[in-house]
């Protein structure tokens, strides 16, 4: 079964968000438009039955609004990450503090690195992407931490995209939305796979929240495929976060 979320932690973007790390060539984000998009995102989580704790911007950390990379939260424990990009490692302390009222926390230690964007929990199983941000030592530490609570895990090399969840996300208890790169990946065997149409790869970062699908706006072919799941679909414009290599899953920690 998939988790039913009651809480989330999000962080308002700071005025320096354009100084963050990105490989995008889509231009400089518009800060005020990003704030409007962030507010719409929080409202959508509220509409799905989630109480959202919104943190203030973190001075000196322009990527800090991508809170998902700083922790992996399960029903039993929160694992505080050691992000793969060194400039982002200063983000984790404030996230650990925000999670303390909700979960016992443990930390991934160097030389292990891991970003939450590489971690997909489906039921009692974790897929952990091995990417430029997540190495084998980090994946092993997370896997060992959750295994103590009866979870299983699989490491999956990420050959394309920043994170594993840039390409693969759960849209049902046995259904994954994937980019063509992962359509036939053996690690995903046993799951029904909805493969995104060519040119709509960004739609792979779609978020399942309490029976609702929150997807980025502007991808009609993917929306049509998702409609077959008979779940309410909420489309959100996240264009300014896309310019910084971010998306819907990145903007909150849900638990």
N, C-alpha and C positions, 0 to 999 in steps of 0.2 A: 504494500500500500504506500501511496505517496503521503508526505507530511501535510497535515492541515495547519496552516500558519495562523498565528494570532498576533505576533509582533514582528516588527522590522526596525532596523536601524538604517538611517540614511544620513547623508551629510550635504548641506547646501554648498554649491560650488563657490569658490572664492574668486575675487576679481582677477587673480593671476592665473586662471585656469588655462589660458592660452600658452602658458610657459611649461605645461606638462609634456610628457613624453608621447610622441605620436609618429606613426609612419604614414599617416594620411596625407593626401595631396588635395584635400577638399577645401582648404583655406582656413583662415583664422576664425575660431568660434565667436559668435556674438554673445557677450556675457549676459545682457539683459534678456535676450531670447532664451538663453540656456536656463535662466532663473524661471521663466515662464514654463519651460518644458519640465523642469524639475518639479515645480508646484503641481503640474498636471499629473506627473508620475506619482507623487505622494497621494494625490486625490484618488487616483485609480487604485492604489493599494488600499486606501481607506474604504473604497466602494466594494472591495473584495473581502472586507471584514477584518482588516489588519490595523492594529494600532501602531503608528509609526513614530519612533523617537527620531527627531531631526536634530542632528548635531550642527554646531556652528562651523564655518570654514576653518581649516587648519592652516594657520599662517606659515608660509614657507614651503607648503606641500601642495602644489597646484593640481596633483592627481588625486588628492585625498577624498574627493567625493565619490571615487570608484571604490567604495568601502568593501565590496565583496572580496577584493584581493587580499584584505588584511586578516581574514578569519574564515574558518569553515565551521558552521554551527549545525550540530546534530541534536536530536531529542535528548541525548545523554551528556554531551560535552561540547565545548567550543575549543577548537584548535586555532591558536593564534599563529599566523604564518610568518615566514621570513621571506619577504617578497624578493623576486628574482632581480628586479631593478634596484640597485643600491640606493638611489635617491628616495625611494618610496619606503624604506625601512623605518623611517621616523614616524610613519603613520600608525604603526601597530599598537603603540602604548595607549593612545586614546580610545582605540577600538576595544582593546582588552578591558579598559576601565568601564566602557559602556556596556560590555557584556557581563561583567561580574555579578550584577544583580540577578541575572537570568541563568547562568551556566557556570559550572566549574570550568576553568580554563587550563590548558597546557600549551606549551610553545614549541614550535619547530626550531631546532638549533642549527647554526651553521656548522659545517659547510652545506647543510641541506637548504635548498630554496624551494619555495612553493608560492604560487598565486592562487587565490580562491577561484579565479576565472578558469582554472584548469581542472576544477573538481566538480563532478556531477554526481549527485546522490539520487539513485532511483530505488526506492524501497529500502532494502537493507544492503544494497550494494553501491560501491563507489567506483566510478571511472575516474582515474587520475591521469590527466594529460602530461606527457613529458615534452616540454617545450623549451623555448629560450628562457622562460621565466621559472620553470619547475624542473628540478633535476631528480635523478633517481634517489638520492639520499633524502631529499625532502618528501618525495612520494612515499618512501618507506616509513619515514617517521609518522606521517599522517595515517598510512595504512595500519601501522602497529597501534596507534592511539585508538582508532575506531574499532579495530579487531577485538580489543578488550571488552567491547560492548556487543560483540556478536555480529559485527558487520564484515562483509567481504569486500575485496577491492581488486581492481585490474589496472595495471599501468598501460597507457595507450600513447604511443609516439604521435606527436602533432607535427605534421609536415607542412601544413598551410594554416595561415591565420595566427593571430596573436596568442589565443588561448583555445583550449579544447571546446569551451562553450561558445566560442565564436562560430563553431561548426556543428555542434551536437547539443541538443537539449531535449529534456523529457516533455512530452505533451500529453501523456497519459501513463497509466501504471505499467503498460507494456508497449508503449509507442514512443519512438524517438523521431524528432525532426532533424534531418541531417543535410549538410551540403553534399554535392556529388562526390567529393573527396572521400567521405566516410560511408557512402551508400552501401558498399559491400565489405566493409571492414570486418574481419573475423571476430574482433572483440565485441561487436554488437550483435552477434548471432543470437537468435532467440527472441529478439525484439522486432515488432513491426516497425518498418522505417518509412517515413514520409520524406521523399527526396525533393529538395528545393529546386525549382526551375532555374536554368542557366540565367545568370545576370541578377539573381536575387539572393546571393549568398548572405548578405547582411541580415536577411530575415531569419537566418538560422539562430540568431540570438533572440528567441521568443521565450517568454516567461510564463510558466503555468503556476497560477496562484489560486488555490481553493476552488478549483473547477473552472476558472476563467483563464483564457489565453490572452496575454498582453503582448502585442507584436508591434514592431516598428511600422509606421505608416508608409505607404507607397509601394507595396509589393503585392499586387492583385493576384498573381498566379499562386503564390504561397497561401494567401488568404483563402482562395477558393479550395485549395487542398485541405486546409485546416477546418474549413466549414463542415467537412464530412465527419468530423469528430463530434459534432452537435454540442459544442461548448460555446458559451458566450465569448465573443472576441472583442477586445478593446484595442484600437489602434492608437498609438501615440507617436507624435513627431519628436524624434530624438536626434535631429540633424546636427545640433551643435555638439553633442557628445560623440557622435560618429566621427566628427572632425578630429577628435582626440583618441581615436581607437576604442571608444567605449560604447556600451549599449545598455539594454534594459536590465539584464541580470547584474551588471556591474554596480548599479546605482543603489543597491540595498542588500542588507543581510536579513534574510527572512527565517523565522523560526517559530 
